[in-house]
Amino acid sequence: MSSDPWGRVDETGTVYVRTADGEQVVGSWQAGSPEEALAYFERKYDGIVVEIGLLERRVKTTDLSAKDATTAIDHLRQQVDEHHAVGDLDALRKRLDALVATVEARREERKVLKAKQTDEAKHAKEALVAEAEELAQSEQWRSAGERLRALVDTWKGLPRLDRKSDDELWHRFSHARSAFSKRRKAHFAALDAQREEARKAKEKLVTEAESLSGSTDWVGTAARYRDLMTEWKAAGRAQREAEDDLWNRFRGAQDVFFAARGEVFAERDAEQGENLKLKEELAAEAEKLVPVKDLKAARATFRGINERWEAIGHVPRDARPKVEGRMQAVERALQESEESEWRRTNPEARARAAGLTGQLQAAVDKLRGQIDTARAQGNNARADKLAKELEGRQALLDQALKGLEEFGG
C-alpha cells in the first residue's frame, strides 16, 4: 500500500483522497504502481488548481460577466466535489467560495454602476428635453434648427432607460421638435406669401415709374418718384431674383427722368452763382449763433436768416449739399440746445428715465442669475447665449444711466 499526506492506494488498487469529511474514493488504478496512481491523480489536482487560478485572474482583471463566472465556478466545484483528484480539495472549495463572494461583490458593483449610469442618462435626457422645449419657441430658425439636430445626435449617444421613462421623454423631445418644425414651416410659408405680395405691388410701381420716365413735369414727376420710392420701401422685399430685376427696372426709369431733368437744370446753374454767394453769407451769419448762449434770441435770429434764405432761390446742384449742410448744422445745434433744456426741466422725462433704468437693472440682474444657474448645471451653451443677451441689456442700461445723469441723478 502507498500513501502521501492527501491520499493513498490500498492493496486492491483503490485510490483514496483525505478530506475534512474523511476519506473519499477517487478511483481505481490497475495499470501500474501505487506511486504512479497517486502521481496521476495529483496531476489532475494540479490541473484543477491551474483552472481555478486562471478563473480568479479573469474575474479580477477582465469584464467577465457574473453569469459566465458563476457557470465556470459551478463547473470547477463539480470537479472538486466528484473527488477525482488527490490534493487539498477543501482548500480548493474555500478558494471557490471566496471567488463566489468576489463575483457577487462585482455583480453588486455593476448593479450600482448601472443604476448610476441610468440615473445620469435620465438627467441628461431630461436636460435635452428641457432645452428642446425651450428651442421650440425660438424664432432663430437656423441656429435653433441646427441645435435641435445636434440634440438628436446627443440623445442617440445616451443609453436607454426603462421603456416607460424613455418613451415618455422621447415623446416630449419629439413633440418639441415637431412644434418647432411646424412654426418654422408656417413662418416661411407666410414669408413666401409676403414676398409674393411685395412682388405684385412692386410690379405696379415699376409700371408707373416706367410710364413717368418721359415726363417733362420736373417738379410734379420728381415728387411722384419720391412717393413711389416711399411705397417701394413700404412694400417689403420680394424673392431675391425678382427683387433685383424689379429694382433695376425701377431705378432705370428714374435715371432716365432725372438725367433729362438734369440737362434742363444745368442750363439754369449759370444763373444761380450769385444765389450761392448770398446763401454762403447767410450760412456764415447763422454759424455765429453757435455755440448757443441765448436760445430764444438765437432761434428768432435763425428764423429771420432762414426767411431770407428761402427768398433767395436755387443754387447750383453740386454746391447745394455743402451750403445747406452748414445751415442744417446750425439748426441741429439749436434743436439739441432745446432738447437739452427740455430734458433738464421736464420732471416727467426724469421720472421715465429713472423708471427705465430700474427696469433695465432688474433685467440685467435676472440675466446674471440665469447665467450662474446655467453654468452650475453645466449648460454652457445656454449660459453663452444668455451672456450675449446680457451684453445688449448692459449697453442699454449704461446708456440709460448716462441719460439719467443729465437730470442730476
FENHUJO-V677641 format. One line per field, one symbol per residue. phi: phi as a letter, one per 30 degrees, with the letter a starting at -180 (. if undefined). A space follows every 10 residues. Layout:
phi->???
This chain:
phi->.babecaabd ddjdcbbcbd cjdbdclcbb cadedddddd dddddddded dddddedddd cbcedddddd dddddddddd ddhcaclddd dddddddddd dddddddded dddddddddd dddddddddd ddddddcdcd eddddddddd ddddeddcdd cdeddddddd dddddddddd dddddddddd dddddddddd ddedddeddd dcdcdcdddd dddddddddd dedddicdee ddeddddddd dddddddddd dddddddded dcddededdd dddddddddc ddcceddddd dddddddddd ddjdbeedce eddddddddd dddddddddd ddddccdddd ddddddeddd dddddddddd dddddddicd dddddddddd eddddddddd ddddddcij
